[in-house]
Structures are given as structure tokens and as C-alpha cells.
Amino acid sequence: MLEIKNLHASVNGNEILNGVNLTVKAGEIHAIMGPNGSGKSTLAGVLAGREVYAVTQGDVLYRGKNLLEMAPEERAREGIFLAFQYPVEIPGVTNTYFLKAALNSIRKHRGLEEYDAVEFLALVKEKLKLVDIDQSLLNRPVNEGFSGGEKKRNEIFQMAVLDPALAILDETDSGLDIDALRIVADGVNRLRSKENAIIVVTHYQRLLNYIVPDFVHVLLDGRIAKSGGKELALALEEKGYDWIKDEVENPPVHF
Amino acid sequence: MSTETNVIEDFANREYKYGFVTDIEADAAPRGLTEATIRLISAKKGEPEWMLDWRLKAYRHWLTMDEPKWPNVNYPPIDYQNIVYYSAPKQKNRPNSLAEIDPELLRTYEKLGIPLEERARLAGVAVDAVFDSVSVATTFKEKLHEMGVIFCSFSEAVREHPELVRKYLGSVVPSNDNYFAALNSAVFSDGSFCFIPKGVRCPMELSTYFRINAADTGQFERTLIVAEEGASVSYLEGCTAPIRDTNQLHAAVVELVALDNARIKYSTVQNWYPGDKEGKGGIYNFVTKRGKCAGVNARISWTQVETGSAITWKYPSCLLIGDNSVGEFYSVAVANNRQQADTGTKMIHIGKNTRSTIVSKGISAGYGQNSYRGLVEIKKGATNARNFSQCDSLLLGDRCGAHTFPYIEVKNTSSRVEHEASTSKIGEDQIFYCKQRGLSTEDAVNMIVNGFCKEVFRELPMEFAVEAQKLLGVSLEGSVG
């Protein structure tokens, strides 16, 4: 589904990604972990097409297409969803209105009939069950006055409605208490399928107790320093990141 | 340069949709303004002596006045002798029904989407259409007549209901009130008159559509709305003009009178030609609008969506004289490209327990300059008066400006006045968030701007609100891309 090859990206001339390679197949969950400043959010931003990041080298193929040539809205319409670390407030625009417009622009792009209000509400009702979200949030302006937990849940709710092929969760666990974390994770797990893939960007292993990844990658200084299964996350939780740094700097000598 | 700015750059390229010219013969006065011009206008309209005297008095006063210099707008001096003060579509006889109106004229209104004839009946809107200087058609007259509602052109009102016109004309905006009001009082050509008798709730929205067609013509219409005790009416006003590369002056006066327990809701969607991107051409919209809550519990509500005009100078105001009377002002003003807007309101609290609400949303884009100017005055006798003002500005891009000039004068200590103001910029973050959900930049900007204006739009009658939203999108199209 997604193939990242030797990706380099910079912000204001500072190189942040320094040769990332990653392959994600349908049905898989990949966790990207790493200390502050290692480039996790940059990677998420580059995949979504955030314009502050300049890609200086490398390729990203998404379902066989050159992702880097696509505008952000085109990527979204092609099925890429980014759950924001800091969801943005849009005063005066209700959540429902926003989401209906988003869904219809995606449906239109795919040559599907746009949903009318009745069809849309039926879909929303069904998706509400997936994420334990208060119905009153639907008629409130997008993220305005939402608590941190509500914002994150709202992201997952949007994800449920838009039904992406590739979802990127950018530190969705930050700022969540344990109950909210569980609710968010449950939502994600219910959305998991053989057809879609999920990239979970996180600081802590905690979230991975609930969303169990197939692969864990450690991002250090803009490149993936180590990959493994879910047990790698546990090792990180226990030992921190320094041992990987050591390993990178002083690779074990094999005779 | 940030992408946001590029986005905003691109958004400013949109043609004005109503810029066509109707090819129609006009009966026009020669350029310039003298007493003779005024006598000519008055004669063309077959006005009685008192009306002519009123005009001449206003004219003589106007000669002693100076154009106001305090608004935060810039424009070259206006040559008042180079304006045509009267222009009427030429017609052999006064039309008795729609069927007798020049089809070319009707086609113009059709293009503008004005529901005359059957469409009016379906929409349930009574329309008075003013083309250049004269009122062309007033639909629904008979139906309104049965209820005692008078809705007709101003000229007709002067002829048919002189006692009402004499009683109320100039009672809210005196002929010497300000420079442009005095000019209007001298040369006003037509407009709408509306009278809702005691206890009658006007059964339909009343609507006037103003169109400037002829070149170098000023439009000086006058609207007078009177709601007697317990009466209520909702009134809509729309305006457009052709694209011309010279500036045209529009100096209108609107007077509203609400007696005891009466309600008047006045909504405007103003879309005069704003000039091109470099600021060439466009309408100077110098308008005096004022309502008088003369009786107890009276209520006057102004809602305006100002997207057009090169320069807007306009302060729809309320005189809250009757005890417990209520004044409201809801405004969206857009200044894109080289547009300049200096607009706001005056709420003058005179009676006890009077209340007023001001919600102003200013949107600036391109090189547009948007100023909110408002006065809240609590007079000595206005015990327990209350005002709430909220002025929000939204900036698109970094070359436009937003300014706020709130004036507050309080002479009664039991009153309460609140003022809130905010200025925000459409954030790159907001646009990216929308794009990441699949929306185009244009849709994103429309959505964000409409969200910003929501409190005002919900005050508009339904079909007007839809039009206003679309218009806003059109006015800002190209300012963010």
C-alpha cells in the first residue's frame, strides 16, 4: 500500500528526515516510535502533504502512485487520513456540516453519489457506536471548546466516517487519560481490517497495549534505526532509546 | 512567502457576475446639480409644491455643508457637477401592469434572479424594483392592499399618500442630517414606501431590488418604512450595478419608524460593483440608514451583508426612544482587493430599559481595508439600558487591514455596556486541516468564513441567507487559493 524509499525532508533548510525506508501492506499496523525531535511528526506531516516540509530526496509510492506529486486534498480523497496531534478548531462550522462536506468531496472524487442529509445522518449514527462520543459533539463547532480527550475522540470519529485506506495517527495518545486512551484504541481496533493499514506514531508504549502493532520501528535522527515486532516496544519502554543509539553508533561486530 | 499568502493571492480572481449593461433608452437629466435640476426631477415626478420645497430646502442646506472627512477611507474628490441626477428607462406611458413593462428590463431582473411575476407569487415575496431612478414594478400590491399594507414606489406614495409621507419623511433622518443625506433629500429620485397599519403583521417579506444601469448616474433612493402600533414587517433589500470603470455614487437614505410594540426587520444584501482588482471603478456607497423606536417595546433590527462597493460608508442606527425598546445590528462587511469599508452602527439609548445588540463581522482580503465604527450612547434618562457589542475581524493575507473605532458615551450609571472584540487570521493550520479531510482550498476558505459569519447569517431570512453565503464565497473567491 505504501512504500517509502530513502525519504529526506527538511523544514526551513534543516534536514529532519534523513533517509527513511518503510513498507506498509494492507491489513498491517505499524508503530513508529522515537524520542522527541526524531522526526516522527515530520514523517506524518510529509505523508499528509503539509506544505512546510520540503522533500529533498526519495520517493513515496501509495497504491502505485507517486504520493509526493499529489496535493493534500487529493491524498485525502485517495484514502489517506491523518489524525492530528493538535486538532484544529473551526469556529462556527458544526462538526456534522464539516464532516458531510469532507465525505462528499471524497465520494465525488471516487465517482460515488454524494450523500444527502438523511443518508449522512444514518451513517453517522452507525459510526457513533464505534467511538464512544457524545452525540452533542456533532452539532458543536469543529473542535471548538472540546476537551483534549474530546478532540482526539473526534479525530477517530472522523476516521470512522471517512473510512480511510491508510490512517496515520500522530501521537493520538498524548494528553489522554487511561479511559480515553482505551476508548480511542477500541475505536481504532474496530476500524482495523484486511483492506486498510494504520501507522501509529507514538512516544509511549502505553498505546500499543491497546492497539497491537504488527511492526514497531524506532526513528532516530531522521531514519529508522531499528525495526521489530511488538516486543520491541516493550524493550523500549524498559530500556529507553539509548541502547539503540549505541547499537547504531557501535554496531555489533560479527565474526 | 508562505503558501497561505499564495493561496490568498489566487483567490482574488473572480469576475463580477452582475456587471452586464441593459441596452435601454433612458430619459435623463443633463449632468450637474442646480436648483433647476431639482425642479426638473420634481416636475418629472409630478410632485406637489410641498415636496419641491422640501427638496430645495435640503439643497440649500447641502450647499453650506462639507463632505465628511473622518471616515477611514481614501478616494479622489467627487465632482458633483459631473453626475447625472436623474435617469429613467424611457417608456411611452406609465405601466399599469407587468405586461406593459419593457421586456428588456424584465429580462435584466430575470438575469439578476429577481422574482417578479409568478416567481414572486411562489416565493411569497413582494418586490419593488428600482432601476436607475425609478421604480419599475411593485408586485403583489393588491394582496397587500386588502390588509391595509401600503407598499409602493416612493413617487407613488407622494402622489397617493401625501399625508403619510409628509408626516414621516425626514422624521428620522432630517434633510440636514449629514452631507449625503442632504444631497439625497434634494435629488432623491425614487425608492420604496411601506406602511403597515396598526396591529397588522405583514403576511410576506417585502423586498426592493436596486439596480444602477446608466453610466455616470448617481442613485439616490429613499426608503421609508412605518410600522404602526403592534405592526410588524420584514423587509429585504438587494442591489447590483454594471461594471463601469468610473466610480458611481450611491447616496441613499432609509428611515424606519416603529411605534408602540411594532417590529421592523430590515435585511440588506449589498453587492454593488466593487471595482476591479486595481481599484478602478466601483460604487461609492454613502448611505444613511436609521430607525426610530418611537414607541414602547418597539424593536428594530438591521442585518446587512456588505460584499460590494468600492467604498462603503454606512451606519444603520437605532434611536431607542420608547421604554423597553430594542435595537439590533448584525453585519458582515467584506473588503477585498482595493475595497474600503467604514461601517458600523449607532445605538442611542434614550428610553428606560432599552437594549441593543451589535454583532459586527469584518472580513478583509487582498488590499482591502475594513473599519468598524460604532457609537453606543446612553442618555441620562436611559435607566437600566443595556448594550452588548461584539466586533470580530478576520484577515485573509497580510496586506489587508482591520480597524475598530468603538465610541461609548454613558450618562446613566445604572446602565450596562459590554464590548468584545477579536481579530483573527485564517490560519494555514485551519486550511490544511480541511484539505486533509478532502476539501479544496476554496471550499475550506468558504467554510471557515461562513463559520465566522454564522451569527449574522442566522438573522437573515432563509433564502437571503443562502444567497448571502454564496455571495460571500464569490466575493472572496481567489483571495485564498
Interface residues (C-beta under 8 A of the other chain):
Chain A: A48 G49 R50 E51 A71 P72 E73 R75 A76 R77 F81 L82 F84 P87 V88 E89 I90 P91 G92 V93 Y97 F98 L99 A101 A102 L103 S105 I106 H109 P141 Q158 L162
Chain B: T3 G427 E428 D429 Q430 F432 Y433 C434 K435 Q436 R437 G438 L439 S440 T441 D443 M447 I448 N450 G451 F452 C453 K454 E455
